[in-house]
């Protein structure tokens, strides 16, 4: 089968800069200027940064806005199965023909100058969204914030900071204060900022940045509150109380993500229709996603099969809490990790809720940790029963043989999650 034209252009773009990540904005500004500065023509922008919860929060906001009849652009990264997932125009994934058109235009406008893959594809997304009518634009930061390629909108409608924790230290700094400083770089003068739950060090940085820029803060635990009561969630801010169903996205951490989404929707003047849709209609794959069909399900037999792409210590804690709240069932992990992650930190909370871990290498991923290395990290994290397998399928078969009514969670990396969604489709 012939590859889509967009894949050919994307492959060509990979060669424009030797580094995958190189955090400066000069190249982005140069290309946007060559394109006529489309960032100035976007529908009102909601800009999201943070370590965990950006994608889920964005999905909830989009569900709420769309329930109000709004047309919404959304940009997110990385993709799982196809690049097109990164760009949603007025509610629909970008078409192959239009993606090819804007990629080709950006490649030509760049004139062969150095630019990273993320930078040039972000410019393509901005170009497509600027040319398509919509009511709102949701922009999710790729990495950091201050120097991220999405940080080019002078006056967003809202900025949102989801929980910040240690991750990407090689690019953002080795302390929580340094990382929070990079994330808080999306705050703009006079633009309201919604702040999810934060550790004290992060909150100090956020408050100082917002104060310096005159950006009004609406923060969890201060201007808004959310919690679970009697199997529902109760949200409260200065506008009053909301009594809502639990989020349809699984996991207790999604309650706090829902809080940030509700705070944003209420600040934008949306009704109760939007807040209810945010928690009942949001969809976000590979975040504690229960797999229901496909060849892996056939292999799993009577076992439950779940998929999650969380990959840092905070993500591991969130997954562990989610598993602990599911109906009791022996749980076995199939785990593949990248060599850029705190693997032991991710696994440590999971060792308390799973009976075993089978380590695999992520197929076709140059930065995968070898299965043996992942297995050693699992032992260090406290797993008593650790094995390796050549593939996810092999791991499932072995788990089913030993425990035919278990819960199996494939986890550790969004790149592994993407491979699973492609191969199991």
N, C-alpha and C positions, 0 to 999 in steps of 0.2 A: 504494500500500500504506500502511495506517495505521501510524504510528510506535508502537512499544511504549509502554505507559503510563510505564515507567521513564524513557524519553527525555524525555517531557513534564515530569516532575518534575525531572529533572536540568537541563533548560533553565531551569526556574523558579529552581533553586538558584543558577544562574550570576549572577542579578541581586541576590543578597543582599549582595554586597560588591563594591565597585568594583575592588579589586585581585585579580589572580590569586594572588599570593603576598604574604603579610603575616605575618611570623614572630613571632607571640606565641601563648601557650597559653590566654589568658584566655577566649576565645570557646569553645574546645574544652571546658575545664573546666565552663563554664556549661551547655553543652548536655548533656554527659555527666551532670552532676548532675540535670538535668531528666529524663533518661532512666533515672535510678536507678543511675547509675555502673556500667554493664555491664563496664567495663574490669576491675573487681574479680572478675568471674565467668568470665573467660576460662580455658580450659585452659592448662597451663604454656606460657609464652611464650618464644620464641627471637626476639630483636630484632636486626635487621641494619641496619648503617649503613656508609657508605663512598662513594667516588666511582665506582669501577668494580667489577663482579663481584658486586654484591648479588643481582641476580636469578638469575644462574647458580648462585651458592652456595646460595641458597634452594631452587632447583629440585633440586639434588643432595641437600640435606638431606631434602627432601620425598620424593624417590625412595627414599632409604635408610630413612626411617621407615616408609613405606608397605610396603616389602619385608618389614619386621618385623611387618606386620599392624596398624600403628598408623593411626588415623584422624587426619588432619591438616588443620587450617585454614591457609589462606595468603592474605596480603594483599600486593598489589604495585601499583606504578603507574609510568608511565601504562599504560593499556591500548593495544592495537594496533588491533584491529578493533572490539571491542564492550566497553562498560564492564564487563560481567559478568566479563571476564577478571581483573579486579582482586580479586575475592572468590571464594575456593574454600572450601567448607564440607564438612568431613569427606571431602575428596578430590574433590568434584564442584563444578563452577562453579555459582554461585548461580542459582536459577531466576528467570525473569522475574517470576513472581507474588510470590515472597518478596522479591526486590529492590524491587519496587514497594511492597510493604508496609512495609519498614523505611525506605525513603526517605521515604515519606509520613509515617511516624511521626516521623522526625527533623525533617522540615520543619515539622510541626505543633508539636512540642516546642520548636523554636527560636523560635517566636512572631514571626517577621518580623525578628528582630534581625540585625545585621550578622554574617556569618560567611563565610569563603571556601568555594569549591566543594570544595577538597581537604579542608578541615576537616570540613564537614558529611557528606561522603561517607565519610570515615574513621570518623566516629562511627557511621554506618549500618553499615559493615563490622564494627565492634566489637560493635554491638548484635546483628547476625545471628550472629556467631561465639559470643558469650556464650550465646545461646539454643539453640545446636546442640551436642549432645554430641560430643566429640572428645578425643584424647589429647594433642595439641600444637597450638599456634598459632604460625605463622611470620609475623612482622610486619616488613615492609620499610619503612624510612624513605623518605619522599618526597623531602625536601631537608634537608640538614644533619643534625640529630639533636636537639640540645638543645631547640630550640623547634618541632620537627616534631610534627604532630598525632598521630603514633603513640607519642610519648614520654610515655605516661600510665599505664604499668604500673609499680607501685611495686617489684615483686620478680619480674622475669623469671627463667626457669630459666637462661638464657644470654644474654649479649650477644656480638655478632660485629661486628668492624670489618674490612671488606675494604680493599684498597689505597686510600689517600687521595691525591688530587692536586688541582691547581688547577682549579676549576670553580665556577660560580655565584658569582663574586667579588662581584657587586653585592649579594648577600644574606649571604654567609658571611665575607667579608673578603678582602683582597688578598694575604695571605701564607699559606704552607702551615701555619704555626703557628696562625694564626687559624682557618683552615678545620678543622684537626685538632681544635682546641678545641671547635668546634661539633659535629663528628662524635662526639667522645669524650663528649659530653653524654648519650649513652644509657647510659653505664656507671653501674651502681647499687651502692650499698653492699653489699659482701659477695657480689655476684653474679659468678661466673666470666666472664671475657671472652676469647674466641678472637680472636687478632689475625693477620691476613694480612700479607704482605710490605709494609713501610712504609719510607719515607725517614726519615732520622735525625730531622729536625725533627718529623715526625708521631709517631714512636715516643717521643720525649722527652715530648711532651704526653700521650700515652696512658698512659705509665708513671707520670707525675706524678699524673694524674687517678685511675688505678686505685690507686696507693699511698695517696692521700688518703682514698679510700673503702674501703680494705681489700678490693678486688676482685682475686681471684687471676687472674693473666695466664697464658695459654697462647699463646705467640707463635711465628710462623714463624722458623726459624733459631735458636731458643732451646729452647723446650719441645717443638717438633715440627719435622720436616724432611720435605721431599718433593722428588723429582726423577725424571727420566726415565732409565731404564737398559734398553738392549737392546729398545726398543720397548714397554716397560711402565713403570709408575710404582712407585716404592718410597717408602713412607711409614714414618716412624719416630717414635715418642714413647716415653715411659717405660713404656708397656705392651708395647712390642716393635715388630716389623717387620710391614708389610703389603706384599705383592707383588700388584699389581693391573693390570688392563688400562688402556690409555690412556683418558681420558674420551671418551665418544661425542660430547660437545659439542666442535666443532672449535676448534683453536688452542692454542698452547703456554701461553697465559695461563690456560687452563682447568685446567692441572695444579695451579697454586697455589690456584685456587678450590676444586678438589677437596680440597686439603690442609686448607683451613679447614672444609669440610663433613665430612671424615673426623674431624678433631679434635673437632668438635661432636658427631658421632654417638658417638664413643668416650667422650667425657665424659658423655654421656647413658646410657652402659651398653649401647649397641647391639652386635650381633654382627657377624661377618664378612659375614653375609648383607646387612646394611645398607650396609657400606662398599663392597662390590662393586656393589650396586645403585646407589649414589650416582654411580659413574662410568660405569655401563653403561646405566642406564635413565632418566637425567634428560632432560627435554625443555624447551627454552627457545627460542621462536621469535625470528627476526630477530637472532640472534647467529651470524653466519656460517652462515646457513641456506641450504642448496642447494634451490632451487625446482625442482620436478619436473613440475608440471602447471599448467594454466591458460592463458589467452590470451597472456600474455607469453612463455611457453615456446614456444607455436606460432610467435610472431614470431622467437624466438631461433634456431630451426633447430638446427644442430649446435653452437651455442655453449653453454657452461655458463652458468647464470644463478644468481647468489648474492645474498643480501640480508643487510645488517647495519645495526643501529641505533646503533652507537657514534658518539659525537658530540663528544668532547673530545680533547685531545692524547694522553692515555693510551690512549683508545680507538683513536685512529689508529695508535699504535705497536702495539697488540695485533693489529689487522687486518693491518698490514704484516707482522708476524712470521708470522701465519697464512698469508698469501698466499705468503710466501717459502718455506714448507715444503710447499706443494701441488706436485703434478707441474708441471713447467715448461709454461707455455702463455701466449701473449700476453694481457695483462690490461688491460681498459678499465673505467673507473669512470663511473657515472652518479651524480651527487652533488647533493643538495639539503640546505640547512642553515638553521637558525634564526638570527635576528639577535642572539641572546643568547650565541652561542658564539664561542670562539677558533678561527675557521675556518682561518686559515693554520697555526696550531699543530696542528690536526687533520690537515691535508693534508700537512704537510711530510714525515713518515715514509712516506707513501703514494707520494710522487713518485718514490721509488727503486724501487718494485716494479710500477708501472703504466705502460703505454705512452701512455695518454691519459686525459683527464677531460672528460666532457660535463656541463655544469652545467644544472640545471633549477630552477624555482621549485616549492616544495611546494604541491600543489593544495589550495585551500580552507583555507589556514593563514595567519592574519593576521600572524604573526611570521616568515614565511619571508623569507630573503634573496632578492632578485631574482636570476635566473640570471646576469645580467651581473656583479653584485657577487661572486657565488660564483666565476665564471670568473676575475675579476681576482685573487681570493685564491689561486686555484690557480696562476696564473702566478707570483705572488709566492712561493708555496711551492716552486716549482721544476719544475712541470709544463711540458714543452716543447710539448705538443700539447693545446690546450684549445679546446672549442667550447661552444655553448649549444644547447638544444633546447626545444621548446614542451612536450614531455611525455616521460615515460619510454618510451612506445611508440615515439615518433619517434626517440629516442636509440638504442634497441635496433636499429631498422631501419637506421639509418645505420652503426652499428658492424658489424652483420652484413654489410652491403654491402662494407665495407672489409676486414673480417677475419672470414670466415665460420666459423672454428673457434676463436674466441677464448674467453676467460673474461670474463664481464661481472659486475661487482659493483655493485649498487645500494646506496648508502650515504649516511651523513652525518647522519641524524636518525631517531629513533624515530617521529616524526610522518610522515616519508616512508615508513618501513617499514610503519606501520599502513595508510597509503593503499594501498600495494602489496598487502598481504595482503587488504584488503577488495576491491580492484578485480580482483585476480587469482584470487579464490576461485571 
